Amino acid sequence: MSFLKHLWGDLEVQISILTLAICYSSHYIASETKIDFIYLPKMTEIFSYTACRQLSQMFLSIIFFHSSEYILALAVHGKSNVNLKSLLISPSYLAAMFFSLLEYLIEIVLFLGMKEYWWISNLGLVMVIVGEIIRKAAIITAGYSFTHLIRTNREENHRLITHGIYRFIRHPAYCGFFIWSVGTQIMLCNPISMIGFAIVVWRFFAQRIPYEEYFLRQFFGSSYDEYAQGVPSGVPFVK
């Protein structure tokens, strides 16, 4: 009997310990769940507003830019002279946009606060709009003289355009794209992609402009030299 009493006593102690453990665990889980329920809606609200606004602005900017380029090319040059290259989408361009999206998703998960500097994001949006206006004004003003590929042979209808926006910027289409591309990354508050886009796009135009102007000088001679001396290129640090 003493053995059974001793065994029962030990069993009561074990049951008491187990009951206390279960109660403590249940209280801890409930507390943690309560915290999560309080925290997650806030995260969802912030994430949905911040990400949906910025990403939707980004995607709409990209869609409008490329579709309008193609439509204007069709209007100016006709369907027979336009192909999908007029959409200006290349593998390197897609890779750059993919990297910028990847950077955005990583940073909004790990550093949400850095995406909520709305004055920076809105500045980027303004740059996107301004860049679009400058570039499209350049295409419309130049008309048939504007092409996405550099002309190495002068055609009959190719004229030197010096009026409209070309009075102030020698290469407004390049200027507009530079502002637009960097603006997309400022709009997303992407510091790495912003610097990367600025360097890559600037380097591209710094090499392209002298090459293009070599042929323009051949086509228009002293007229182009005189024009180029008085009008800036529109791309920073490129004469």
Biotite code that builds the C-alpha atoms (Angstrom):
import biotite.structure as struc

atoms = struc.array([
    struc.Atom([0.000, 0.000, 0.000], chain_id="A", res_id=1, res_name="MET", atom_name="CA", element="C"),
    struc.Atom([2.822, 2.373, 0.857], chain_id="A", res_id=2, res_name="SER", atom_name="CA", element="C"),
    struc.Atom([4.294, 1.627, -2.590], chain_id="A", res_id=3, res_name="PHE", atom_name="CA", element="C"),
    struc.Atom([0.977, 2.422, -4.318], chain_id="A", res_id=4, res_name="LEU", atom_name="CA", element="C"),
    struc.Atom([0.589, 5.631, -2.290], chain_id="A", res_id=5, res_name="LYS", atom_name="CA", element="C"),
    struc.Atom([4.125, 6.638, -3.241], chain_id="A", res_id=6, res_name="HIS", atom_name="CA", element="C"),
    struc.Atom([3.438, 5.806, -6.912], chain_id="A", res_id=7, res_name="LEU", atom_name="CA", element="C"),
    struc.Atom([0.172, 7.750, -6.879], chain_id="A", res_id=8, res_name="TRP", atom_name="CA", element="C"),
    struc.Atom([1.921, 10.718, -5.278], chain_id="A", res_id=9, res_name="GLY", atom_name="CA", element="C"),
    struc.Atom([4.553, 10.738, -8.019], chain_id="A", res_id=10, res_name="ASP", atom_name="CA", element="C"),
    struc.Atom([1.833, 10.464, -10.644], chain_id="A", res_id=11, res_name="LEU", atom_name="CA", element="C"),
    struc.Atom([-0.031, 13.448, -9.157], chain_id="A", res_id=12, res_name="GLU", atom_name="CA", element="C"),
    struc.Atom([3.180, 15.500, -9.251], chain_id="A", res_id=13, res_name="VAL", atom_name="CA", element="C"),
    struc.Atom([3.790, 14.567, -12.905], chain_id="A", res_id=14, res_name="GLN", atom_name="CA", element="C"),
    struc.Atom([0.183, 15.389, -13.857], chain_id="A", res_id=15, res_name="ILE", atom_name="CA", element="C"),
    struc.Atom([0.447, 18.744, -12.075], chain_id="A", res_id=16, res_name="SER", atom_name="CA", element="C"),
    struc.Atom([3.704, 19.575, -13.895], chain_id="A", res_id=17, res_name="ILE", atom_name="CA", element="C"),
    struc.Atom([2.206, 18.514, -17.243], chain_id="A", res_id=18, res_name="LEU", atom_name="CA", element="C"),
    struc.Atom([-0.936, 20.577, -16.599], chain_id="A", res_id=19, res_name="THR", atom_name="CA", element="C"),
    struc.Atom([1.120, 23.631, -15.734], chain_id="A", res_id=20, res_name="LEU", atom_name="CA", element="C"),
    struc.Atom([3.250, 23.137, -18.875], chain_id="A", res_id=21, res_name="ALA", atom_name="CA", element="C"),
    struc.Atom([0.176, 22.844, -21.094], chain_id="A", res_id=22, res_name="ILE", atom_name="CA", element="C"),
    struc.Atom([-1.434, 25.894, -19.558], chain_id="A", res_id=23, res_name="CYS", atom_name="CA", element="C"),
    struc.Atom([1.781, 27.929, -19.930], chain_id="A", res_id=24, res_name="TYR", atom_name="CA", element="C"),
    struc.Atom([2.229, 26.790, -23.530], chain_id="A", res_id=25, res_name="SER", atom_name="CA", element="C"),
    struc.Atom([-1.382, 27.579, -24.383], chain_id="A", res_id=26, res_name="SER", atom_name="CA", element="C"),
    struc.Atom([-1.053, 31.026, -22.840], chain_id="A", res_id=27, res_name="HIS", atom_name="CA", element="C"),
    struc.Atom([2.249, 31.644, -24.682], chain_id="A", res_id=28, res_name="TYR", atom_name="CA", element="C"),
    struc.Atom([0.838, 30.526, -28.041], chain_id="A", res_id=29, res_name="ILE", atom_name="CA", element="C"),
    struc.Atom([-2.275, 32.599, -27.532], chain_id="A", res_id=30, res_name="ALA", atom_name="CA", element="C"),
    struc.Atom([-0.172, 35.620, -26.637], chain_id="A", res_id=31, res_name="SER", atom_name="CA", element="C"),
    struc.Atom([2.056, 35.125, -29.663], chain_id="A", res_id=32, res_name="GLU", atom_name="CA", element="C"),
    struc.Atom([-0.943, 34.626, -31.907], chain_id="A", res_id=33, res_name="THR", atom_name="CA", element="C"),
    struc.Atom([-2.498, 37.777, -30.537], chain_id="A", res_id=34, res_name="LYS", atom_name="CA", element="C"),
    struc.Atom([0.673, 39.705, -31.294], chain_id="A", res_id=35, res_name="ILE", atom_name="CA", element="C"),
    struc.Atom([0.786, 38.275, -34.793], chain_id="A", res_id=36, res_name="ASP", atom_name="CA", element="C"),
    struc.Atom([-2.861, 39.135, -35.394], chain_id="A", res_id=37, res_name="PHE", atom_name="CA", element="C"),
    struc.Atom([-2.227, 42.668, -34.237], chain_id="A", res_id=38, res_name="ILE", atom_name="CA", element="C"),
    struc.Atom([1.005, 43.006, -36.287], chain_id="A", res_id=39, res_name="TYR", atom_name="CA", element="C"),
    struc.Atom([0.144, 41.264, -39.534], chain_id="A", res_id=40, res_name="LEU", atom_name="CA", element="C"),
    struc.Atom([-2.781, 43.460, -40.583], chain_id="A", res_id=41, res_name="PRO", atom_name="CA", element="C"),
    struc.Atom([-0.559, 46.512, -40.203], chain_id="A", res_id=42, res_name="LYS", atom_name="CA", element="C"),
    struc.Atom([2.144, 44.893, -42.313], chain_id="A", res_id=43, res_name="MET", atom_name="CA", element="C"),
    struc.Atom([-0.429, 43.867, -44.902], chain_id="A", res_id=44, res_name="THR", atom_name="CA", element="C"),
    struc.Atom([-1.895, 47.358, -45.031], chain_id="A", res_id=45, res_name="GLU", atom_name="CA", element="C"),
    struc.Atom([1.501, 49.033, -45.423], chain_id="A", res_id=46, res_name="ILE", atom_name="CA", element="C"),
    struc.Atom([2.759, 46.472, -47.915], chain_id="A", res_id=47, res_name="PHE", atom_name="CA", element="C"),
    struc.Atom([-0.364, 46.567, -50.045], chain_id="A", res_id=48, res_name="SER", atom_name="CA", element="C"),
    struc.Atom([-0.462, 50.360, -50.305], chain_id="A", res_id=49, res_name="TYR", atom_name="CA", element="C"),
    struc.Atom([3.254, 50.922, -50.765], chain_id="A", res_id=50, res_name="THR", atom_name="CA", element="C"),
    struc.Atom([3.965, 48.046, -53.130], chain_id="A", res_id=51, res_name="ALA", atom_name="CA", element="C"),
    struc.Atom([0.752, 48.258, -55.144], chain_id="A", res_id=52, res_name="CYS", atom_name="CA", element="C"),
    struc.Atom([1.104, 51.987, -55.716], chain_id="A", res_id=53, res_name="ARG", atom_name="CA", element="C"),
    struc.Atom([4.789, 51.950, -56.623], chain_id="A", res_id=54, res_name="GLN", atom_name="CA", element="C"),
    struc.Atom([4.743, 48.770, -58.696], chain_id="A", res_id=55, res_name="LEU", atom_name="CA", element="C"),
    struc.Atom([1.566, 49.750, -60.543], chain_id="A", res_id=56, res_name="SER", atom_name="CA", element="C"),
    struc.Atom([3.155, 53.104, -61.411], chain_id="A", res_id=57, res_name="GLN", atom_name="CA", element="C"),
    struc.Atom([6.240, 51.256, -62.631], chain_id="A", res_id=58, res_name="MET", atom_name="CA", element="C"),
    struc.Atom([4.349, 48.773, -64.815], chain_id="A", res_id=59, res_name="PHE", atom_name="CA", element="C"),
    struc.Atom([2.078, 51.459, -66.263], chain_id="A", res_id=60, res_name="LEU", atom_name="CA", element="C"),
    struc.Atom([5.120, 53.605, -67.062], chain_id="A", res_id=61, res_name="SER", atom_name="CA", element="C"),
    struc.Atom([6.809, 50.727, -68.891], chain_id="A", res_id=62, res_name="ILE", atom_name="CA", element="C"),
    struc.Atom([3.676, 49.736, -70.811], chain_id="A", res_id=63, res_name="ILE", atom_name="CA", element="C"),
    struc.Atom([2.929, 53.315, -71.864], chain_id="A", res_id=64, res_name="PHE", atom_name="CA", element="C"),
    struc.Atom([6.523, 54.027, -72.870], chain_id="A", res_id=65, res_name="PHE", atom_name="CA", element="C"),
    struc.Atom([6.946, 51.019, -75.154], chain_id="A", res_id=66, res_name="HIS", atom_name="CA", element="C"),
    struc.Atom([3.446, 50.965, -76.623], chain_id="A", res_id=67, res_name="SER", atom_name="CA", element="C"),
    struc.Atom([3.575, 54.689, -77.446], chain_id="A", res_id=68, res_name="SER", atom_name="CA", element="C"),
    struc.Atom([7.019, 54.258, -79.079], chain_id="A", res_id=69, res_name="GLU", atom_name="CA", element="C"),
    struc.Atom([5.605, 51.552, -81.331], chain_id="A", res_id=70, res_name="TYR", atom_name="CA", element="C"),
    struc.Atom([2.445, 53.501, -82.176], chain_id="A", res_id=71, res_name="ILE", atom_name="CA", element="C"),
    struc.Atom([4.405, 56.648, -83.056], chain_id="A", res_id=72, res_name="LEU", atom_name="CA", element="C"),
    struc.Atom([6.798, 54.611, -85.212], chain_id="A", res_id=73, res_name="ALA", atom_name="CA", element="C"),
    struc.Atom([3.799, 53.181, -87.082], chain_id="A", res_id=74, res_name="LEU", atom_name="CA", element="C"),
    struc.Atom([2.274, 56.631, -87.538], chain_id="A", res_id=75, res_name="ALA", atom_name="CA", element="C"),
    struc.Atom([5.492, 58.199, -88.825], chain_id="A", res_id=76, res_name="VAL", atom_name="CA", element="C"),
    struc.Atom([7.105, 55.437, -90.882], chain_id="A", res_id=77, res_name="HIS", atom_name="CA", element="C"),
    struc.Atom([4.198, 53.157, -91.763], chain_id="A", res_id=78, res_name="GLY", atom_name="CA", element="C"),
    struc.Atom([3.615, 49.516, -90.947], chain_id="A", res_id=79, res_name="LYS", atom_name="CA", element="C"),
    struc.Atom([5.893, 48.224, -93.723], chain_id="A", res_id=80, res_name="SER", atom_name="CA", element="C"),
    struc.Atom([8.911, 50.028, -92.235], chain_id="A", res_id=81, res_name="ASN", atom_name="CA", element="C"),
    struc.Atom([8.319, 49.127, -88.578], chain_id="A", res_id=82, res_name="VAL", atom_name="CA", element="C"),
    struc.Atom([9.086, 45.898, -86.735], chain_id="A", res_id=83, res_name="ASN", atom_name="CA", element="C"),
    struc.Atom([9.138, 44.723, -83.119], chain_id="A", res_id=84, res_name="LEU", atom_name="CA", element="C"),
    struc.Atom([12.521, 46.392, -82.589], chain_id="A", res_id=85, res_name="LYS", atom_name="CA", element="C"),
    struc.Atom([10.569, 49.626, -82.382], chain_id="A", res_id=86, res_name="SER", atom_name="CA", element="C"),
    struc.Atom([9.327, 48.450, -78.989], chain_id="A", res_id=87, res_name="LEU", atom_name="CA", element="C"),
    struc.Atom([12.905, 48.980, -77.753], chain_id="A", res_id=88, res_name="LEU", atom_name="CA", element="C"),
    struc.Atom([12.910, 45.776, -75.697], chain_id="A", res_id=89, res_name="ILE", atom_name="CA", element="C"),
    struc.Atom([16.219, 43.908, -75.634], chain_id="A", res_id=90, res_name="SER", atom_name="CA", element="C"),
    struc.Atom([17.574, 41.052, -73.464], chain_id="A", res_id=91, res_name="PRO", atom_name="CA", element="C"),
    struc.Atom([19.840, 43.466, -71.569], chain_id="A", res_id=92, res_name="SER", atom_name="CA", element="C"),
    struc.Atom([16.892, 45.792, -70.956], chain_id="A", res_id=93, res_name="TYR", atom_name="CA", element="C"),
    struc.Atom([14.765, 42.929, -69.629], chain_id="A", res_id=94, res_name="LEU", atom_name="CA", element="C"),
    struc.Atom([17.634, 41.815, -67.373], chain_id="A", res_id=95, res_name="ALA", atom_name="CA", element="C"),
    struc.Atom([17.962, 45.341, -65.962], chain_id="A", res_id=96, res_name="ALA", atom_name="CA", element="C"),
    struc.Atom([14.237, 45.587, -65.256], chain_id="A", res_id=97, res_name="MET", atom_name="CA", element="C"),
    struc.Atom([14.221, 42.131, -63.657], chain_id="A", res_id=98, res_name="PHE", atom_name="CA", element="C"),
    struc.Atom([17.096, 43.125, -61.373], chain_id="A", res_id=99, res_name="PHE", atom_name="CA", element="C"),
    struc.Atom([15.313, 46.329, -60.372], chain_id="A", res_id=100, res_name="SER", atom_name="CA", element="C"),
    struc.Atom([12.156, 44.367, -59.521], chain_id="A", res_id=101, res_name="LEU", atom_name="CA", element="C"),
    struc.Atom([14.198, 41.852, -57.519], chain_id="A", res_id=102, res_name="LEU", atom_name="CA", element="C"),
    struc.Atom([15.883, 44.667, -55.605], chain_id="A", res_id=103, res_name="GLU", atom_name="CA", element="C"),
    struc.Atom([12.499, 46.232, -54.863], chain_id="A", res_id=104, res_name="TYR", atom_name="CA", element="C"),
    struc.Atom([10.988, 43.010, -53.511], chain_id="A", res_id=105, res_name="LEU", atom_name="CA", element="C"),
    struc.Atom([14.003, 42.269, -51.312], chain_id="A", res_id=106, res_name="ILE", atom_name="CA", element="C"),
    struc.Atom([14.141, 45.776, -49.905], chain_id="A", res_id=107, res_name="GLU", atom_name="CA", element="C"),
    struc.Atom([10.419, 46.085, -49.226], chain_id="A", res_id=108, res_name="ILE", atom_name="CA", element="C"),
    struc.Atom([10.545, 42.859, -47.191], chain_id="A", res_id=109, res_name="VAL", atom_name="CA", element="C"),
    struc.Atom([13.741, 43.637, -45.270], chain_id="A", res_id=110, res_name="LEU", atom_name="CA", element="C"),
    struc.Atom([13.746, 47.460, -45.213], chain_id="A", res_id=111, res_name="PHE", atom_name="CA", element="C"),
    struc.Atom([10.138, 48.549, -45.611], chain_id="A", res_id=112, res_name="LEU", atom_name="CA", element="C"),
    struc.Atom([10.781, 52.036, -44.272], chain_id="A", res_id=113, res_name="GLY", atom_name="CA", element="C"),
    struc.Atom([13.144, 52.975, -47.095], chain_id="A", res_id=114, res_name="MET", atom_name="CA", element="C"),
    struc.Atom([10.304, 52.544, -49.622], chain_id="A", res_id=115, res_name="LYS", atom_name="CA", element="C"),
    struc.Atom([8.065, 55.015, -47.814], chain_id="A", res_id=116, res_name="GLU", atom_name="CA", element="C"),
    struc.Atom([9.963, 58.211, -48.519], chain_id="A", res_id=117, res_name="TYR", atom_name="CA", element="C"),
    struc.Atom([7.102, 59.440, -50.643], chain_id="A", res_id=118, res_name="TRP", atom_name="CA", element="C"),
    struc.Atom([8.728, 62.728, -51.599], chain_id="A", res_id=119, res_name="TRP", atom_name="CA", element="C"),
    struc.Atom([11.528, 60.689, -53.241], chain_id="A", res_id=120, res_name="ILE", atom_name="CA", element="C"),
    struc.Atom([9.054, 58.322, -54.913], chain_id="A", res_id=121, res_name="SER", atom_name="CA", element="C"),
    struc.Atom([6.956, 61.253, -56.160], chain_id="A", res_id=122, res_name="ASN", atom_name="CA", element="C"),
    struc.Atom([10.085, 62.961, -57.489], chain_id="A", res_id=123, res_name="LEU", atom_name="CA", element="C"),
    struc.Atom([10.758, 59.808, -59.506], chain_id="A", res_id=124, res_name="GLY", atom_name="CA", element="C"),
    struc.Atom([7.196, 59.860, -60.840], chain_id="A", res_id=125, res_name="LEU", atom_name="CA", element="C"),
    struc.Atom([7.645, 63.473, -61.959], chain_id="A", res_id=126, res_name="VAL", atom_name="CA", element="C"),
    struc.Atom([10.904, 62.498, -63.693], chain_id="A", res_id=127, res_name="MET", atom_name="CA", element="C"),
    struc.Atom([9.120, 59.666, -65.513], chain_id="A", res_id=128, res_name="VAL", atom_name="CA", element="C"),
    struc.Atom([6.423, 62.045, -66.774], chain_id="A", res_id=129, res_name="ILE", atom_name="CA", element="C"),
    struc.Atom([8.923, 64.760, -67.760], chain_id="A", res_id=130, res_name="VAL", atom_name="CA", element="C"),
    struc.Atom([11.142, 62.214, -69.511], chain_id="A", res_id=131, res_name="GLY", atom_name="CA", element="C"),
    struc.Atom([8.166, 60.895, -71.466], chain_id="A", res_id=132, res_name="GLU", atom_name="CA", element="C"),
    struc.Atom([7.105, 64.390, -72.533], chain_id="A", res_id=133, res_name="ILE", atom_name="CA", element="C"),
    struc.Atom([10.604, 65.323, -73.710], chain_id="A", res_id=134, res_name="ILE", atom_name="CA", element="C"),
    struc.Atom([11.106, 62.104, -75.654], chain_id="A", res_id=135, res_name="ARG", atom_name="CA", element="C"),
    struc.Atom([7.690, 62.077, -77.292], chain_id="A", res_id=136, res_name="LYS", atom_name="CA", element="C"),
    struc.Atom([8.017, 65.767, -78.180], chain_id="A", res_id=137, res_name="ALA", atom_name="CA", element="C"),
    struc.Atom([11.316, 64.890, -79.873], chain_id="A", res_id=138, res_name="ALA", atom_name="CA", element="C"),
    struc.Atom([9.768, 62.067, -81.903], chain_id="A", res_id=139, res_name="ILE", atom_name="CA", element="C"),
    struc.Atom([6.743, 64.101, -82.986], chain_id="A", res_id=140, res_name="ILE", atom_name="CA", element="C"),
    struc.Atom([8.829, 67.179, -83.863], chain_id="A", res_id=141, res_name="THR", atom_name="CA", element="C"),
    struc.Atom([11.397, 65.230, -85.895], chain_id="A", res_id=142, res_name="ALA", atom_name="CA", element="C"),
    struc.Atom([8.762, 63.144, -87.667], chain_id="A", res_id=143, res_name="GLY", atom_name="CA", element="C"),
    struc.Atom([10.272, 61.119, -90.515], chain_id="A", res_id=144, res_name="TYR", atom_name="CA", element="C"),
    struc.Atom([13.782, 62.274, -89.568], chain_id="A", res_id=145, res_name="SER", atom_name="CA", element="C"),
    struc.Atom([13.544, 60.334, -86.287], chain_id="A", res_id=146, res_name="PHE", atom_name="CA", element="C"),
    struc.Atom([14.470, 56.647, -86.278], chain_id="A", res_id=147, res_name="THR", atom_name="CA", element="C"),
    struc.Atom([15.346, 54.185, -83.551], chain_id="A", res_id=148, res_name="HIS", atom_name="CA", element="C"),
    struc.Atom([18.377, 53.030, -85.526], chain_id="A", res_id=149, res_name="LEU", atom_name="CA", element="C"),
    struc.Atom([21.238, 55.347, -86.497], chain_id="A", res_id=150, res_name="ILE", atom_name="CA", element="C"),
    struc.Atom([21.183, 56.210, -90.179], chain_id="A", res_id=151, res_name="ARG", atom_name="CA", element="C"),
    struc.Atom([24.493, 55.707, -91.921], chain_id="A", res_id=152, res_name="THR", atom_name="CA", element="C"),
    struc.Atom([23.164, 56.863, -95.301], chain_id="A", res_id=153, res_name="ASN", atom_name="CA", element="C"),
    struc.Atom([21.209, 60.029, -95.857], chain_id="A", res_id=154, res_name="ARG", atom_name="CA", element="C"),
    struc.Atom([17.746, 59.587, -97.288], chain_id="A", res_id=155, res_name="GLU", atom_name="CA", element="C"),
    struc.Atom([15.908, 62.123, -99.389], chain_id="A", res_id=156, res_name="GLU", atom_name="CA", element="C"),
    struc.Atom([13.448, 63.139, -96.664], chain_id="A", res_id=157, res_name="ASN", atom_name="CA", element="C"),
    struc.Atom([16.047, 63.289, -93.887], chain_id="A", res_id=158, res_name="HIS", atom_name="CA", element="C"),
    struc.Atom([16.322, 66.876, -92.669], chain_id="A", res_id=159, res_name="ARG", atom_name="CA", element="C"),
    struc.Atom([18.275, 68.586, -89.914], chain_id="A", res_id=160, res_name="LEU", atom_name="CA", element="C"),
    struc.Atom([15.725, 69.449, -87.223], chain_id="A", res_id=161, res_name="ILE", atom_name="CA", element="C"),
    struc.Atom([16.540, 72.598, -85.263], chain_id="A", res_id=162, res_name="THR", atom_name="CA", element="C"),
    struc.Atom([13.084, 73.885, -84.277], chain_id="A", res_id=163, res_name="HIS", atom_name="CA", element="C"),
    struc.Atom([10.743, 72.997, -81.429], chain_id="A", res_id=164, res_name="GLY", atom_name="CA", element="C"),
    struc.Atom([12.411, 71.145, -78.597], chain_id="A", res_id=165, res_name="ILE", atom_name="CA", element="C"),
    struc.Atom([15.520, 70.753, -80.752], chain_id="A", res_id=166, res_name="TYR", atom_name="CA", element="C"),
    struc.Atom([16.163, 74.474, -80.283], chain_id="A", res_id=167, res_name="ARG", atom_name="CA", element="C"),
    struc.Atom([17.072, 73.736, -76.657], chain_id="A", res_id=168, res_name="PHE", atom_name="CA", element="C"),
    struc.Atom([18.317, 70.127, -76.692], chain_id="A", res_id=169, res_name="ILE", atom_name="CA", element="C"),
    struc.Atom([20.361, 68.527, -79.464], chain_id="A", res_id=170, res_name="ARG", atom_name="CA", element="C"),
    struc.Atom([19.326, 64.967, -78.595], chain_id="A", res_id=171, res_name="HIS", atom_name="CA", element="C"),
    struc.Atom([16.011, 65.340, -76.752], chain_id="A", res_id=172, res_name="PRO", atom_name="CA", element="C"),
    struc.Atom([15.008, 61.706, -77.304], chain_id="A", res_id=173, res_name="ALA", atom_name="CA", element="C"),
    struc.Atom([18.148, 60.547, -75.482], chain_id="A", res_id=174, res_name="TYR", atom_name="CA", element="C"),
    struc.Atom([17.677, 63.173, -72.792], chain_id="A", res_id=175, res_name="CYS", atom_name="CA", element="C"),
    struc.Atom([14.085, 62.051, -72.258], chain_id="A", res_id=176, res_name="GLY", atom_name="CA", element="C"),
    struc.Atom([15.000, 58.379, -72.019], chain_id="A", res_id=177, res_name="PHE", atom_name="CA", element="C"),
    struc.Atom([17.823, 59.111, -69.559], chain_id="A", res_id=178, res_name="PHE", atom_name="CA", element="C"),
    struc.Atom([15.465, 61.044, -67.274], chain_id="A", res_id=179, res_name="ILE", atom_name="CA", element="C"),
    struc.Atom([12.720, 58.423, -67.676], chain_id="A", res_id=180, res_name="TRP", atom_name="CA", element="C"),
    struc.Atom([14.915, 55.399, -66.934], chain_id="A", res_id=181, res_name="SER", atom_name="CA", element="C"),
    struc.Atom([16.555, 56.891, -63.839], chain_id="A", res_id=182, res_name="VAL", atom_name="CA", element="C"),
    struc.Atom([13.173, 58.224, -62.720], chain_id="A", res_id=183, res_name="GLY", atom_name="CA", element="C"),
    struc.Atom([11.648, 54.730, -62.713], chain_id="A", res_id=184, res_name="THR", atom_name="CA", element="C"),
    struc.Atom([14.177, 53.627, -60.102], chain_id="A", res_id=185, res_name="GLN", atom_name="CA", element="C"),
    struc.Atom([13.826, 56.765, -57.982], chain_id="A", res_id=186, res_name="ILE", atom_name="CA", element="C"),
    struc.Atom([10.064, 56.156, -58.088], chain_id="A", res_id=187, res_name="MET", atom_name="CA", element="C"),
    struc.Atom([10.669, 52.674, -56.632], chain_id="A", res_id=188, res_name="LEU", atom_name="CA", element="C"),
    struc.Atom([13.208, 54.027, -54.108], chain_id="A", res_id=189, res_name="CYS", atom_name="CA", element="C"),
    struc.Atom([15.765, 51.572, -55.513], chain_id="A", res_id=190, res_name="ASN", atom_name="CA", element="C"),
    struc.Atom([19.190, 53.037, -54.632], chain_id="A", res_id=191, res_name="PRO", atom_name="CA", element="C"),
    struc.Atom([21.276, 50.290, -56.278], chain_id="A", res_id=192, res_name="ILE", atom_name="CA", element="C"),
    struc.Atom([19.295, 50.188, -59.526], chain_id="A", res_id=193, res_name="SER", atom_name="CA", element="C"),
    struc.Atom([19.111, 53.983, -59.649], chain_id="A", res_id=194, res_name="MET", atom_name="CA", element="C"),
    struc.Atom([22.909, 54.223, -59.682], chain_id="A", res_id=195, res_name="ILE", atom_name="CA", element="C"),
    struc.Atom([23.203, 51.247, -62.052], chain_id="A", res_id=196, res_name="GLY", atom_name="CA", element="C"),
    struc.Atom([20.666, 52.633, -64.529], chain_id="A", res_id=197, res_name="PHE", atom_name="CA", element="C"),
    struc.Atom([22.269, 56.091, -64.471], chain_id="A", res_id=198, res_name="ALA", atom_name="CA", element="C"),
    struc.Atom([25.745, 54.695, -65.199], chain_id="A", res_id=199, res_name="ILE", atom_name="CA", element="C"),
    struc.Atom([24.698, 52.189, -67.871], chain_id="A", res_id=200, res_name="VAL", atom_name="CA", element="C"),
    struc.Atom([22.337, 54.533, -69.748], chain_id="A", res_id=201, res_name="VAL", atom_name="CA", element="C"),
    struc.Atom([24.796, 57.434, -69.582], chain_id="A", res_id=202, res_name="TRP", atom_name="CA", element="C"),
    struc.Atom([27.631, 55.261, -70.873], chain_id="A", res_id=203, res_name="ARG", atom_name="CA", element="C"),
    struc.Atom([25.439, 53.995, -73.722], chain_id="A", res_id=204, res_name="PHE", atom_name="CA", element="C"),
    struc.Atom([24.578, 57.520, -74.891], chain_id="A", res_id=205, res_name="PHE", atom_name="CA", element="C"),
    struc.Atom([28.123, 58.801, -74.319], chain_id="A", res_id=206, res_name="ALA", atom_name="CA", element="C"),
    struc.Atom([29.251, 56.245, -76.903], chain_id="A", res_id=207, res_name="GLN", atom_name="CA", element="C"),
    struc.Atom([26.244, 56.531, -79.212], chain_id="A", res_id=208, res_name="ARG", atom_name="CA", element="C"),
    struc.Atom([26.123, 60.333, -79.582], chain_id="A", res_id=209, res_name="ILE", atom_name="CA", element="C"),
    struc.Atom([29.636, 60.797, -81.073], chain_id="A", res_id=210, res_name="PRO", atom_name="CA", element="C"),
    struc.Atom([29.005, 57.876, -83.439], chain_id="A", res_id=211, res_name="TYR", atom_name="CA", element="C"),
    struc.Atom([25.674, 59.309, -84.584], chain_id="A", res_id=212, res_name="GLU", atom_name="CA", element="C"),
    struc.Atom([27.040, 62.828, -84.938], chain_id="A", res_id=213, res_name="GLU", atom_name="CA", element="C"),
    struc.Atom([29.835, 61.573, -87.167], chain_id="A", res_id=214, res_name="TYR", atom_name="CA", element="C"),
    struc.Atom([27.208, 60.717, -89.790], chain_id="A", res_id=215, res_name="PHE", atom_name="CA", element="C"),
    struc.Atom([25.160, 63.863, -89.108], chain_id="A", res_id=216, res_name="LEU", atom_name="CA", element="C"),
    struc.Atom([28.222, 65.958, -89.899], chain_id="A", res_id=217, res_name="ARG", atom_name="CA", element="C"),
    struc.Atom([28.669, 64.014, -93.097], chain_id="A", res_id=218, res_name="GLN", atom_name="CA", element="C"),
    struc.Atom([25.018, 64.601, -94.034], chain_id="A", res_id=219, res_name="PHE", atom_name="CA", element="C"),
    struc.Atom([24.707, 68.287, -93.090], chain_id="A", res_id=220, res_name="PHE", atom_name="CA", element="C"),
    struc.Atom([28.292, 69.561, -92.958], chain_id="A", res_id=221, res_name="GLY", atom_name="CA", element="C"),
    struc.Atom([28.902, 72.991, -91.425], chain_id="A", res_id=222, res_name="SER", atom_name="CA", element="C"),
    struc.Atom([25.196, 73.431, -90.704], chain_id="A", res_id=223, res_name="SER", atom_name="CA", element="C"),
    struc.Atom([25.374, 70.692, -88.102], chain_id="A", res_id=224, res_name="TYR", atom_name="CA", element="C"),
    struc.Atom([28.658, 71.994, -86.663], chain_id="A", res_id=225, res_name="ASP", atom_name="CA", element="C"),
    struc.Atom([27.107, 75.404, -86.156], chain_id="A", res_id=226, res_name="GLU", atom_name="CA", element="C"),
    struc.Atom([23.986, 73.885, -84.606], chain_id="A", res_id=227, res_name="TYR", atom_name="CA", element="C"),
    struc.Atom([25.953, 71.576, -82.279], chain_id="A", res_id=228, res_name="ALA", atom_name="CA", element="C"),
    struc.Atom([28.120, 74.417, -80.970], chain_id="A", res_id=229, res_name="GLN", atom_name="CA", element="C"),
    struc.Atom([25.136, 76.369, -79.700], chain_id="A", res_id=230, res_name="GLY", atom_name="CA", element="C"),
    struc.Atom([22.876, 73.600, -78.388], chain_id="A", res_id=231, res_name="VAL", atom_name="CA", element="C"),
    struc.Atom([23.733, 71.110, -75.588], chain_id="A", res_id=232, res_name="PRO", atom_name="CA", element="C"),
    struc.Atom([23.358, 67.357, -76.146], chain_id="A", res_id=233, res_name="SER", atom_name="CA", element="C"),
    struc.Atom([20.850, 66.969, -73.310], chain_id="A", res_id=234, res_name="GLY", atom_name="CA", element="C"),
    struc.Atom([22.814, 64.111, -71.700], chain_id="A", res_id=235, res_name="VAL", atom_name="CA", element="C"),
    struc.Atom([24.908, 65.195, -68.685], chain_id="A", res_id=236, res_name="PRO", atom_name="CA", element="C"),
    struc.Atom([28.658, 65.571, -69.342], chain_id="A", res_id=237, res_name="PHE", atom_name="CA", element="C"),
    struc.Atom([28.296, 64.651, -73.022], chain_id="A", res_id=238, res_name="VAL", atom_name="CA", element="C"),
    struc.Atom([29.242, 67.476, -75.391], chain_id="A", res_id=239, res_name="LYS", atom_name="CA", element="C"),
])
